[in-house]
Amino acid sequence: MVGKAGTILKTANGGATWTAQTSGTTVSLNGVSFVDANNGWIAGDGGTILGTTNGGTSWTALTTQTIADLYSTWFADSNVGWVAGSGGELRHTINGGYFWGSQATGSNTPINDIFFNDVATGWLVRPGGVIMKTTDGGATWATKTSGVTATLEAVVFQNSNTGWVAGAGGTILKTTNGGTNWTALTSGTTAELVAVDFYGASEGWAIGNRSSTEGITLRSHDGGATWTQEAVATHRLNDIYFIDTGHGWAVGSGGHILKYVP
């Protein structure tokens, strides 16, 4: 997990204990992507990208030729990846992050999150209800009709057809045809939803914030058709990740870590 002031933490026992790793920076780190136990990348403010080939024992600063704040990173394999962030910044690497080329999306509004199924097919979300899709590795992007104008914060796909996005005002959308069409789902909240994750086609979770001091977690057992509030946190929540239906973690402000207990 990553956070403010260059924070990187790692666990090897399911979250019982966490060990700090040396990042070599003091900027806010915002997104992390690993393709296996050893190879991973982190994106942060001021164009910061860090890479590791040894599970985080050491991190190397990679040259990005941008000063944009980077919010999200996604790698399809150990060579091909993307980072995205403020000002519509989107950069692409095919050699594990040692060189990054700029990709154009036709807008300078922030890119809040990206997700790729493989080296060719991916999606991004941004303010104004904008969802975009690429089928050529980010060389070109097409805007899809979302039906909403809310700021969209997170995107995840379970396969090449089925995916979800989440955002402000309790917004959750679902597609079953690769993002061509999106259906609004009833989340039961007006909170700002900042992350969504699904394990399989049915089991899903979303997290959000109702105020500067209160976060909430939502769960669905039916692919997002219905959502139930699971818990209220006394701090803001920022991200969530599940490896199966019984093991998941959420992180938030003040160094808070939540572990799901079924």
C-alpha positions in Angstrom: 0.0 0.0 0.0 1.1 3.6 -0.7 0.3 7.0 0.7 1.4 10.5 1.7 5.0 11.5 2.4 6.4 8.7 0.2 4.9 6.0 2.3 5.2 2.4 1.1 4.1 -0.5 3.3 4.2 -4.3 2.7 2.7 -7.3 4.4 3.6 -10.9 4.0 1.1 -12.3 6.6 -2.3 -11.2 5.3 -2.1 -7.7 6.9 -1.4 -8.8 10.5 1.8 -6.7 10.4 3.1 -4.1 7.9 6.7 -3.2 7.2 7.8 0.2 5.8 9.8 0.2 2.6 12.2 3.0 1.5 10.7 4.9 -1.4 13.4 7.6 -1.7 10.8 10.4 -2.0 8.5 12.5 0.2 5.7 13.2 -2.3 2.3 11.6 -2.1 2.1 8.2 -3.7 -1.3 7.5 -5.2 -1.4 4.2 -7.1 0.3 0.8 -7.1 0.3 -2.1 -9.6 2.1 -5.4 -9.3 2.1 -8.2 -12.0 3.7 -10.8 -9.7 5.4 -11.0 -6.4 8.5 -9.2 -7.5 7.7 -6.7 -10.3 5.7 -3.6 -9.4 5.3 0.1 -10.0 4.0 3.1 -8.0 2.6 6.4 -9.4 2.6 9.7 -7.4 2.6 13.4 -7.4 4.9 15.5 -9.6 5.3 12.8 -12.3 6.8 10.3 -9.8 7.0 6.7 -10.9 8.9 4.1 -8.9 9.7 0.6 -10.0 10.8 -2.6 -8.2 12.0 -6.0 -9.4 12.5 -7.5 -6.0 9.1 -7.2 -4.2 9.8 -3.7 -2.9 13.1 -4.4 -1.1 14.4 -1.6 -3.3 12.6 1.0 -5.5 14.1 2.9 -8.4 12.8 6.3 -9.6 11.9 6.1 -13.3 12.0 9.1 -15.7 8.6 10.1 -16.9 9.2 13.6 -18.5 6.1 14.9 -16.8 5.4 16.9 -13.7 1.7 16.0 -13.6 0.3 14.4 -10.4 -0.3 10.7 -11.3 -3.3 9.1 -9.7 -3.4 5.6 -11.2 -1.1 3.0 -12.8 -1.8 -0.3 -14.4 0.5 -2.9 -15.9 -0.7 -5.7 -18.2 2.6 -7.6 -17.8 6.2 -6.9 -16.8 6.8 -4.7 -19.8 3.6 -2.9 -20.8 1.9 -0.4 -18.6 0.3 3.0 -18.2 0.1 5.9 -15.7 -2.6 8.6 -15.7 -3.4 11.7 -13.7 -3.9 15.5 -13.6 -4.3 17.5 -16.8 -5.3 14.5 -18.7 -1.8 13.1 -18.5 -1.5 9.5 -19.9 1.8 7.8 -20.4 2.7 4.4 -21.8 5.7 2.1 -21.5 6.6 -1.1 -23.3 9.9 -1.8 -21.5 8.9 -2.0 -17.9 9.0 1.8 -17.2 12.4 2.8 -18.4 10.9 4.9 -21.2 7.4 6.5 -21.2 5.7 7.9 -24.2 2.8 10.3 -24.1 -0.7 9.2 -25.3 -3.5 11.6 -26.2 -7.1 11.2 -25.1 -8.5 14.5 -26.5 -9.1 16.2 -23.2 -7.0 17.8 -20.4 -9.5 17.0 -17.6 -8.0 14.7 -15.0 -7.9 10.9 -15.5 -8.9 9.5 -12.1 -8.5 5.8 -12.8 -7.4 3.4 -15.6 -7.9 -0.4 -16.0 -6.7 -2.7 -18.7 -7.6 -6.3 -19.5 -4.6 -6.9 -21.7 -2.0 -4.9 -23.7 -4.7 -3.7 -26.1 -8.0 -3.1 -24.3 -8.5 -0.6 -21.5 -10.8 2.0 -20.0 -10.4 5.3 -18.2 -12.7 7.5 -16.2 -12.7 11.2 -15.4 -15.0 14.1 -14.3 -18.3 14.9 -16.2 -19.4 11.2 -16.3 -16.7 10.5 -19.0 -15.8 6.9 -19.7 -13.3 6.2 -22.5 -12.1 2.9 -24.1 -9.1 1.9 -26.2 -8.6 -1.3 -28.2 -5.1 -0.4 -29.5 -3.1 0.0 -26.3 -4.0 3.6 -25.8 -3.1 5.0 -29.2 -6.7 6.1 -29.7 -9.6 6.5 -27.3 -13.4 6.5 -27.9 -15.8 8.2 -25.5 -18.7 6.0 -24.3 -22.1 7.2 -23.2 -22.4 6.9 -19.5 -25.7 8.6 -19.0 -24.4 10.6 -16.0 -22.4 13.8 -15.4 -20.9 12.9 -12.0 -17.2 12.8 -11.4 -16.2 9.2 -11.9 -13.4 7.9 -9.6 -12.9 4.2 -10.3 -13.2 1.5 -12.9 -12.8 -2.2 -12.8 -13.6 -5.1 -15.2 -14.2 -8.7 -14.4 -13.6 -9.8 -18.0 -13.6 -8.1 -21.5 -17.4 -7.5 -21.3 -18.4 -7.0 -17.7 -17.3 -4.0 -15.8 -18.3 -1.3 -13.3 -17.4 2.3 -12.5 -18.1 4.3 -9.4 -18.1 8.0 -8.5 -19.6 11.0 -6.8 -23.2 11.1 -5.6 -23.3 7.3 -5.0 -22.9 6.6 -8.7 -22.3 3.0 -9.8 -22.6 2.0 -13.4 -22.3 -1.4 -15.0 -21.7 -2.7 -18.5 -22.0 -6.2 -20.0 -20.9 -5.4 -23.5 -17.4 -4.1 -23.0 -18.4 -0.5 -22.2 -20.6 0.2 -25.2 -23.6 0.7 -23.0 -23.7 1.5 -19.3 -26.6 0.9 -16.8 -27.0 3.0 -13.6 -27.3 0.8 -10.5 -28.9 1.8 -7.2 -26.2 2.1 -4.6 -28.5 3.4 -1.8 -26.1 6.2 -0.9 -25.2 9.7 -2.1 -21.7 9.4 -0.8 -18.7 10.0 -3.0 -17.7 6.5 -4.1 -13.9 6.3 -4.6 -13.2 2.7 -5.3 -15.0 -0.5 -6.5 -13.8 -4.1 -6.8 -15.4 -7.3 -7.9 -14.4 -10.9 -7.4 -16.1 -12.9 -10.1 -19.3 -11.8 -11.7 -21.4 -11.5 -8.5 -19.4 -10.5 -5.4 -18.5 -6.8 -5.3 -17.6 -4.1 -2.9 -17.5 -0.3 -3.1 -16.2 2.3 -0.6 -16.9 5.9 -0.3 -17.1 9.0 2.0 -20.1 10.8 3.4 -18.0 13.6 5.1 -14.4 14.5 5.9 -14.5 12.1 8.8 -16.9 9.3 7.8 -16.3 6.5 5.3 -18.7 3.7 4.3 -18.4 0.3 2.7 -21.0 -1.3 0.4 -21.4 -4.9 -0.8 -23.3 -6.6 -3.6 -24.0 -10.3 -4.0 -25.7 -10.0 -7.4 -23.3 -8.3 -9.7 -24.3 -4.8 -8.5 -28.0 -5.0 -9.0 -28.5 -4.4 -5.2 -26.1 -3.0 -2.6 -26.0 -3.2 1.2 -24.1 -1.0 3.5 -21.6 -3.2 5.4 -19.9 -0.8 7.8 -19.2 2.9 8.7 -15.6 4.0 9.3 -14.7 7.0 11.5 -12.2 8.2 8.9 -12.1 8.6 5.1 -11.5 5.6 2.9 -9.4 5.7 -0.2 -9.1 2.2 -1.8 -10.3 -1.4 -1.5 -9.0 -4.7 -2.9 -10.2 -8.3 -2.6 -8.3 -11.5 -3.6 -11.4 -13.7 -3.1 -14.8 -13.4 -1.4 -13.3 -13.8 2.1 -10.1 -11.8 2.0 -10.1 -8.1 1.3 -8.5 -4.9 2.6 -9.4 -1.2 2.6 -7.2 1.8 3.4 -7.9 5.3 4.5 -6.8 8.5 6.1 -4.7 8.6 9.2 -3.0 5.3 8.3 -6.1 3.3 8.8 -6.3 -0.2 7.4 -9.4 -2.3 7.4 -9.5 -6.1 6.9 -12.7 -7.9 5.9 -13.7 -10.6 8.3 -16.5 -12.9 6.9 
